[in-house]
Amino acid sequence: MDKLYPGATAALEGIVADGQTVAVGGFGLCGIPEALILALRDSGVKQLTAVSNNAGVDGWGLGLLLETRQIRKMISSYVGENKEFERQYLAGELELEFTPQGTLAERMRAGGAGIAGFYTRTGVGTVVAEGKEHQEFDGETYILERGIRADVGLVKAWKADRAGNLVYRKTAQNFNPLAAACGRVTVAEVEEIVEVGALDPDEIDTPGIYVQRLVLNAAPEKRIEQRTVRNP
């Protein structure tokens, strides 16, 4: 089955809608699905819940969707690097479900695996634990965290075959496999498309069963969040 679409706009057509939960891969600006985020912005859908490690930066990544007020709620672990995020949150215009990074990763993994929830000690005694079920195991207090199942997953990979099998490149893998697995419908943006059978099965990171649509972006910008160089 050929899952390749002619562009990012076409790949999102018919699957995005107001009020959805969207899981987006990336860590900072590393490994974000640039073209798909732009297409999501241009789609005009609103009242979104975005599940992502962070919210990009001002003017790029998920920061673009904050500028257009398309995101109602963020489920994330890092909220720095984005002044518009800070402004909206402090003004009560943006809901935030703050989640420790490892817990967020496990919530996404659990959702993709069909696991409704799990107990963890992380966050006990902090704002993270407020309103959550507490249980004791072996004399230790744990809180219940729910698995995350997103309506749509948007991910970035390095290479894919036409059946949707994905290969990530180095640290750009980050949250992308988790976003792919927890999305009911997952769209992958890739830099290279190969024919089915060209990938060594041992190098495939995300099997095509998790991916419903592909879009080619052979020359992404790959912006750097903070460029630091040595003084001369």
Protein Blocks (a to p, Z undefined) as FASTA:
>chain_A
ZZbdfbfklmmgopacehiacddedehjgopafklmmmmmmnopahiacddfbecjehia
jllmmmnopafbdcdfbfghilklmmmmmnopaccddddfklmmmmmmmmmnopabdcdf
ehphiaklgopacddeehiacddddddddfbdcdddfbdcfkopacdehjlnmmmmmmmm
mpmbdcdddfbdcdehjacfklpmbdfklpmbdcddfbcgkiafbacdddZZ
